[in-house]
Structures are given as structure tokens and as C-alpha cells.
Amino acid sequence: MSAELMVAFILFSISISITPGAGNIALLGISSRYGFSATVPFVFGNAFGVIVVLAGSSVGLVTLLTVYPDLYFAMKLVGAAYLLYLAWSIATLEVGSDVSVSRSGFSAGVLIQILNPKSWVASLTVFSQFVSTSGNYLVQVMTIITIMIVTGVMSMFVWAYFGTMLKRLLQSPRQMVLVNRCLGGSLALVALFMLNQTA
């Protein structure tokens, strides 16, 4: 990978990691409710999910989604259903409850990545645009995964920090319920947007 291609990829990686999406919106909801430290398992689960998606894409699993559109559609339905479940969980969370955060831990972070068919399609874009045929393929794949993980984790921690700041700004249980409903609604919109997209 040339220096110019590396800079372009780093900028791409930062922009794709910091923009609002299902994982970042869910993360904002978790951190605004439970605080920064509760997001760590979710962040690492999400990072592991990115590794699974990128590694799978690098060995050709995206081809399966292209060759078998029914598989893509099924994945889209399951992913949207999971996002709607998370959206409902966030929107209906009772402020005074002692709900366990285990549902929003490592496995939730992994699932939100690997059940999102757009993650798989985006990873195809990464490999088709940022891998040079003149370089060592394995080294380039490892470089891409490393950069995506570093920028992704840093971006997720930024979102988690904003969630904890949001929690500090909210002065009443009523405000927290309103924020939970807005975050749950935003995540539901992301799920509906995913359902409406084509491959």
C-alpha cells in the first residue's frame, strides 16, 4: 500500500468509524444510561465483529452474499430485527431500574457488526479500493484490519464519552426517559433504513 493510499484509507477509516450508525447509536444509549465503563465490553465486542467481517471479506465471504441474494436478504432481516430489539430495549428502559447491562455487552457488540449486511458490503469496498495488486495481500489485509480497529475503537470511545456527558446534563428521570426514547427511535430508524437498502 503506497503512502498516498494509506493516507486515503486512514481518512476513510476515521470517517466511516465516527459517523452515526447502529453501533454508535446503541453505544450512546448504553453510556448515557450506565456510564463509560459499561461500554467497554460492547466496544471490544464491536471491534471483534469488525475483525470477523473484514477477515471474512478478505477470504471471499462477500461473494456468497452476492451469489446468493436470499442469504443477503435473510441477513438483512435478522440484522434489522436485532437492531429493532436493541432500539426497543433502549426506548423502554426504565430510569430507576437495575437492569443488567450484560445484554449490551461483548456479544451485543459482535452481533451488531456481523448481522449488518452493509458492514459486509462496505468491507468489500475497502478491499476493492484500498488493496494494491502490487503489494503483499496478507500484509495489506492485516494493515487494513489494524487501522479499522484502532480508528473504530477510538471513535466508539468518543461516542461513549458523549453519552456520559449527556448523562451528566440530564437533571431528571423524565429527561432521561425522553433521551432513551429518542435514542431508541434513532436506532429503529437505522434498522428501517437498512431494510430499505439494496445490496
C-alpha positions in Angstrom: 0.0 0.0 0.0 1.5 3.3 -1.1 1.7 6.3 1.3 -1.0 8.1 -0.6 -3.3 5.1 -0.5 -2.5 4.7 3.2 -3.5 8.3 4.0 -6.7 7.9 1.9 -7.5 4.8 3.8 -6.9 6.3 7.2 -9.2 9.2 6.3 -11.8 6.8 5.1 -11.5 4.7 8.2 -11.9 7.7 10.5 -14.9 9.0 8.6 -16.7 5.6 8.5 -16.0 5.0 12.2 -17.1 8.3 13.6 -20.3 8.8 11.7 -23.6 7.8 13.4 -24.6 4.2 12.7 -26.3 1.3 14.5 -23.3 0.6 16.8 -22.6 4.2 17.7 -26.2 5.0 18.4 -26.5 1.9 20.6 -23.2 2.8 22.3 -24.6 6.3 23.0 -27.6 4.8 24.7 -25.6 2.4 26.8 -23.2 5.1 28.0 -25.9 7.6 28.7 -27.7 5.1 30.9 -24.9 3.1 32.6 -21.7 5.3 32.2 -18.5 5.0 30.3 -17.1 1.8 31.9 -20.2 -0.2 31.0 -19.5 0.4 27.3 -16.1 -1.3 27.3 -17.4 -4.8 26.6 -19.6 -3.6 23.9 -16.7 -1.6 22.2 -14.5 -4.7 22.3 -17.3 -6.9 21.0 -17.9 -4.4 18.2 -14.1 -4.4 17.4 -14.1 -8.2 17.3 -17.1 -8.1 15.0 -15.2 -5.8 12.7 -12.3 -8.3 12.6 -14.8 -11.1 11.7 -16.3 -9.1 8.9 -13.0 -7.8 7.5 -11.3 -11.2 7.8 -14.3 -12.9 6.3 -14.5 -10.4 3.4 -10.8 -10.8 2.7 -11.3 -14.6 2.1 -14.3 -14.1 -0.1 -17.4 -14.4 2.1 -18.9 -11.3 0.5 -19.1 -13.3 -2.7 -21.6 -15.6 -1.0 -23.9 -12.6 -0.4 -23.6 -11.6 -4.0 -24.1 -15.0 -5.4 -27.0 -15.9 -3.0 -29.2 -12.8 -2.7 -31.6 -14.7 -0.4 -28.7 -15.1 2.1 -28.2 -11.3 1.9 -31.9 -10.7 2.4 -32.1 -13.1 5.4 -29.1 -11.5 7.0 -30.7 -8.1 6.4 -33.9 -9.3 8.1 -32.1 -10.8 11.1 -29.9 -7.7 11.5 -32.8 -5.3 11.3 -34.8 -7.5 13.8 -31.8 -7.4 16.2 -31.5 -3.6 15.8 -35.2 -3.2 16.5 -34.8 -5.3 19.6 -32.0 -3.1 20.8 -34.0 0.0 19.9 -37.0 -1.2 21.9 -34.7 -2.1 24.8 -33.2 1.4 24.9 -36.5 3.2 24.3 -38.4 1.3 27.0 -35.6 1.2 29.6 -37.0 2.3 33.0 -34.9 5.0 34.6 -35.0 3.6 38.1 -34.5 0.0 37.1 -31.4 -2.1 37.9 -31.4 -3.8 34.5 -28.2 -5.8 33.9 -26.0 -4.4 31.1 -25.0 -7.9 30.1 -27.4 -7.7 27.1 -25.4 -4.8 25.8 -22.0 -6.4 26.4 -19.5 -8.1 24.2 -21.9 -10.3 22.4 -24.2 -7.4 21.5 -21.2 -5.6 20.1 -20.2 -8.6 18.0 -23.8 -9.2 16.7 -24.4 -5.6 15.8 -21.5 -5.8 13.4 -21.8 -9.2 11.9 -25.6 -9.1 11.4 -25.3 -5.9 9.5 -25.1 -6.8 5.8 -24.0 -3.3 5.0 -20.8 -4.0 7.0 -20.1 -6.8 4.7 -20.7 -4.8 1.6 -18.7 -1.9 3.0 -15.8 -4.3 3.7 -15.9 -5.3 0.0 -15.4 -1.6 -0.8 -12.5 -1.4 1.5 -10.7 -4.3 -0.2 -11.5 -3.3 -3.7 -10.4 0.3 -3.2 -7.5 0.1 -0.8 -5.7 -3.1 -1.6 -2.9 -2.8 -4.2 -2.2 -5.7 -6.5 1.5 -4.9 -6.4 1.7 -5.4 -2.6 1.7 -8.4 -0.3 -2.0 -9.2 0.2 -1.8 -10.6 3.7 0.2 -7.6 4.9 -2.3 -5.2 3.4 -5.2 -7.1 5.0 -3.6 -7.0 8.4 -2.8 -3.3 8.0 -6.4 -2.6 7.0 -7.8 -4.6 9.9 -5.5 -2.9 12.4 -6.3 0.6 11.2 -10.0 -0.1 11.2 -9.8 -1.5 14.7 -7.7 1.4 16.1 -9.9 4.1 14.5 -13.1 2.2 15.3 -12.3 1.8 19.0 -11.2 5.4 19.3 -14.4 6.6 17.6 -16.5 4.4 19.8 -14.9 5.7 22.9 -15.7 9.2 21.7 -19.3 8.2 21.4 -19.2 6.6 24.8 -17.7 9.8 26.3 -20.5 11.9 24.7 -23.1 9.5 26.2 -21.6 10.0 29.7 -21.6 13.8 29.1 -25.3 13.5 28.1 -26.0 11.6 31.3 -24.5 14.5 33.3 -26.6 17.1 31.5 -29.8 15.3 32.3 -31.2 16.5 35.5 -34.4 14.5 35.9 -35.7 11.0 35.2 -38.2 12.5 32.7 -35.3 13.9 30.7 -33.5 10.5 30.7 -36.7 8.8 29.5 -37.0 11.3 26.7 -33.4 10.7 25.6 -33.9 6.9 25.8 -36.9 7.2 23.6 -35.0 9.4 21.1 -32.0 7.1 21.0 -34.2 4.0 20.7 -36.2 5.8 17.9 -33.0 6.7 16.1 -31.8 3.1 16.2 -35.1 1.9 14.9 -34.8 4.4 12.0 -31.3 2.9 11.3 -32.9 -0.6 11.2 -35.7 0.6 8.8 -33.1 2.3 6.6 -31.1 -0.9 6.4 -34.2 -2.8 5.4 -34.9 -0.3 2.6 -31.4 -0.5 1.1 -30.4 -2.8 -1.8 -27.2 -4.7 -2.0 
